[in-house]
Amino acid sequence: MTEDQELYVKELNKLINQFILRSKKFVEWSAYSYGAADLFRQSEPNNKFTYDHEYFNFTKSTKTLISIRNLLKVNHNEDVLILVRSIFENYLSSRYLNENEEDFNELTLVNLKLFNKEYIYDRKENLVKDRNGNLIAERLNASDFKLGEDKKYYSLFYDLLSSVGHSNFGISNFYIDDSLGFTIDKNNYPVITRFFVLFVFTKLFEHIVTVEGEDFYNFKEEKLCYELVQESLIYQDKLLIHLIDAVTKDTVNNPDKPNYFYKKMKEMFKAMRKSLREELGSVKKEFLS
């Protein structure tokens, strides 16, 4: 890595570590299954399952982020991107449910059925049914959840994350050295990989944690969470300017590479940068010009 890359990696690692620290405390203190608790008291639908869904996604993603940190230490960046897709899907589904109140009843009915284990998943039709064959809900895909500014970068970003998760020979160069031998020692895209981690987890954290009315351990902890989101957003904003400039320079220095790829990468980075300004929780973003 160059000196600049080493600095970016160090700074990104620091932010990832801070998110792990703050997230672990939030899970331990604030995350609770309010909907399930109400269901034990009274067996009927309640809209508190939306909290359960968000806290489940956040707890699962925090554990995944800890795994990501371990993978980054051994430069297994491709495996990191597979896990980034999981966190990204958790964020998209949490935001979708939060912003679509009309789905509250459907969600609670589904959870009521699942809670009582009265369901069958029909893989062929992609439907959840009760044991009498009655429809409970249609299963949605990640592409159905994208909202707001996420729509503008979703397609290319999700395709990039998915490309490393399958037997895609198009990424074989990640595993081949200069002598055309296969290797597990290449440290592919260490900065961009970490940026993707930070980009996705910050969105999830902002959407679920830094929201007015959340129950924090104390005021100091709440303040630290809000400050961390602000610090992360400012850093990402500046880093994205660098990444856009790097793609532009790469276009000039490598005219033989297809311009379509460079164009799409620049469009994605620009859309990501714009999405940083979209308020997902209670963090006011006047600090982003």
Buried (B, 14 or more C-beta within 10 A) or exposed (E): EEEEEEEBBEBBBEBBEBBBEBBBBBBEEBBBBBBBEBBEEEEEBBBBBBBBBBBBBBBBBBBBBEEBBEBBEEBBBBBBBBBBBBBBBBBBBBBBBBEEEEBBEBBBBBBBBBBEEBBEEEEEEEBBBEEEEEEBBEBEEBEEBBBEBBEBBBEBBBEBBBEBBEEEEEBEEBBEEEEEEEEEEBBBBBBBBBBBBBBBBBBBBBBBBBBEEBEBBEEEBBEBBBBBBBBBBBBBBEBBEBBBEBBEEEBEEEEEEEEEEBEBBBBBBBBBBEBBEEEBBBBEBEEEE
